[in-house]
Amino acid sequence: MAKNKTRAEARKRRHIRVRRKVFGTAEKPRLNVYRSLNEIYVQVIDDNKGHTLASASTIDAEVKKKIKGKTKKEQAKLVGEAIGERAQKKGVKEVVFDRGGYKYIGRVAALAEGAREKGLQF
């Protein structure tokens, strides 16, 4: 019998497996991505303290103004640019990318590209 019953459970297992190795510190926090069917969320997290340093999503008021009429991939890139700017304001230049068990294609890759364009290194 298969261990993974659904795609969501399979993603959750991949994320847990990756999280054993990926850890954010104060010097190099973790850039975590969560993707739902319609929205995309990203956080910069210091795992030592358990604090979120910066966050952005497609439901942010600031980002929501820009995303009207754009594709999901373009929306993800705008969210990446927003998190890049917000992280820079907090003094974060380098992060560890945690793709949340998702493949590095489509919206996840677009988000990472947008964050890199705004100066985040990973």
Buried (B, 14 or more C-beta within 10 A) or exposed (E): EEEEEEEEEBBBEBBEEEBEEBBBEEEBBBBBBBBEEEBBBBBBBBBEEEEEBBBBBBEBEEBEEBBEEEEBBBBBBBBBBBBBBBBBEEEBEEBBBBBBBBEEEEBBBBBBBBBBEBEBEE
